[in-house]
Amino acid sequence: MELFTRIFDSYVGMLSLGVILFMLGMFVWFYKFFTKKIAEEDQARNNKN
């Protein structure tokens, strides 16, 4: 419980939490973006043949 108290009570803890959430969101966005582009490229390659 002390961990949660430190994260939510201090300014540095809130910034750290914000950075962690931002990085997780960035990971999700990049994963979706790259999987979509790979699927499009595979489909274009299959249609070409």
FIKOLZA-1660 file (N, C-alpha, C; in steps of 0.1 Angstrom, whole numbers, plus 5000, padded with zeros to 4 digits):
% residues 49
   i   px   py   pz ch aa at
   1 5008 4988 5000  A  M  N
   1 5000 5000 5000  A  M CA
   1 5009 5013 5000  A  M  C
   2 5021 5012 5005  A  E  N
   2 5029 5024 5006  A  E CA
   2 5033 5028 4992  A  E  C
   3 5034 5018 4982  A  L  N
   3 5037 5022 4969  A  L CA
   3 5026 5030 4962  A  L  C
   4 5014 5027 4964  A  F  N
   4 5003 5034 4959  A  F CA
   4 5002 5048 4965  A  F  C
   5 5005 5049 4978  A  T  N
   5 5005 5062 4985  A  T CA
   5 5016 5071 4979  A  T  C
   6 5028 5066 4977  A  R  N
   6 5038 5073 4971  A  R CA
   6 5035 5078 4956  A  R  C
   7 5029 5069 4949  A  I  N
   7 5026 5072 4935  A  I CA
   7 5015 5083 4934  A  I  C
   8 5005 5083 4942  A  F  N
   8 4994 5092 4941  A  F CA
   8 4995 5105 4949  A  F  C
   9 5004 5105 4958  A  D  N
   9 5006 5116 4967  A  D CA
   9 5016 5126 4962  A  D  C
  10 5026 5122 4955  A  S  N
  10 5037 5131 4952  A  S CA
  10 5036 5135 4937  A  S  C
  11 5042 5146 4934  A  Y  N
  11 5042 5152 4920  A  Y CA
  11 5050 5143 4911  A  Y  C
  12 5062 5138 4916  A  V  N
  12 5070 5129 4908  A  V CA
  12 5063 5116 4906  A  V  C
  13 5056 5111 4916  A  G  N
  13 5049 5099 4914  A  G CA
  13 5038 5100 4903  A  G  C
  14 5031 5111 4903  A  M  N
  14 5021 5113 4893  A  M CA
  14 5027 5114 4879  A  M  C
  15 5039 5121 4878  A  L  N
  15 5045 5121 4865  A  L CA
  15 5050 5107 4861  A  L  C
  16 5055 5100 4870  A  S  N
  16 5059 5086 4867  A  S CA
  16 5048 5078 4862  A  S  C
  17 5037 5079 4869  A  L  N
  17 5025 5071 4865  A  L CA
  17 5020 5076 4851  A  L  C
  18 5020 5089 4848  A  G  N
  18 5017 5094 4835  A  G CA
  18 5026 5088 4824  A  G  C
  19 5039 5088 4827  A  V  N
  19 5048 5083 4817  A  V CA
  19 5046 5068 4814  A  V  C
  20 5043 5060 4825  A  I  N
  20 5040 5046 4823  A  I CA
  20 5028 5044 4815  A  I  C
  21 5017 5051 4818  A  L  N
  21 5005 5050 4810  A  L CA
  21 5007 5054 4796  A  L  C
  22 5014 5065 4794  A  F  N
  22 5017 5069 4780  A  F CA
  22 5024 5059 4772  A  F  C
  23 5034 5053 4778  A  M  N
  23 5042 5042 4771  A  M CA
  23 5034 5030 4768  A  M  C
  24 5025 5026 4777  A  L  N
  24 5016 5015 4775  A  L CA
  24 5006 5018 4763  A  L  C
  25 5001 5030 4763  A  G  N
  25 4993 5034 4752  A  G CA
  25 5000 5035 4739  A  G  C
  26 5012 5039 4739  A  M  N
  26 5021 5039 4727  A  M CA
  26 5023 5025 4722  A  M  C
  27 5026 5016 4731  A  F  N
  27 5028 5002 4727  A  F CA
  27 5016 4997 4720  A  F  C
  28 5004 4999 4726  A  V  N
  28 4991 4994 4720  A  V CA
  28 4990 5000 4706  A  V  C
  29 4992 5013 4704  A  W  N
  29 4990 5020 4691  A  W CA
  29 5000 5014 4681  A  W  C
  30 5013 5013 4685  A  F  N
  30 5022 5008 4675  A  F CA
  30 5019 4993 4671  A  F  C
  31 5015 4985 4681  A  Y  N
  31 5012 4971 4678  A  Y CA
  31 5001 4971 4668  A  Y  C
  32 4990 4978 4670  A  K  N
  32 4979 4978 4660  A  K CA
  32 4983 4984 4647  A  K  C
  33 4991 4994 4647  A  F  N
  33 4995 5001 4634  A  F CA
  33 5004 4991 4626  A  F  C
  34 5014 4985 4632  A  F  N
  34 5022 4976 4625  A  F CA
  34 5015 4963 4620  A  F  C
  35 5007 4957 4629  A  T  N
  35 4999 4946 4624  A  T CA
  35 4990 4949 4613  A  T  C
  36 4984 4961 4613  A  K  N
  36 4975 4965 4602  A  K CA
  36 4984 4966 4589  A  K  C
  37 4995 4973 4590  A  K  N
  37 5004 4975 4578  A  K CA
  37 5009 4962 4573  A  K  C
  38 5012 4952 4581  A  I  N
  38 5017 4939 4577  A  I CA
  38 5006 4932 4570  A  I  C
  39 4994 4932 4575  A  A  N
  39 4983 4926 4569  A  A CA
  39 4980 4932 4555  A  A  C
  40 4980 4945 4554  A  E  N
  40 4978 4952 4541  A  E CA
  40 4989 4948 4531  A  E  C
  41 5001 4947 4535  A  E  N
  41 5012 4943 4526  A  E CA
  41 5010 4929 4522  A  E  C
  42 5007 4920 4531  A  D  N
  42 5004 4906 4527  A  D CA
  42 4993 4905 4517  A  D  C
  43 4982 4912 4519  A  Q  N
  43 4971 4912 4510  A  Q CA
  43 4975 4917 4496  A  Q  C
  44 4982 4928 4496  A  A  N
  44 4987 4934 4483  A  A CA
  44 4996 4924 4476  A  A  C
  45 5005 4917 4483  A  R  N
  45 5014 4908 4477  A  R CA
  45 5006 4896 4472  A  R  C
  46 4996 4891 4479  A  N  N
  46 4987 4880 4474  A  N CA
  46 4979 4884 4462  A  N  C
  47 4974 4896 4461  A  N  N
  47 4967 4901 4450  A  N CA
  47 4975 4903 4438  A  N  C
  48 4988 4906 4440  A  K  N
  48 4997 4908 4428  A  K CA
  48 5000 4895 4421  A  K  C
  49 5000 4884 4429  A  N  N
  49 5004 4871 4423  A  N CA
  49 4992 4864 4416  A  N  C
% end
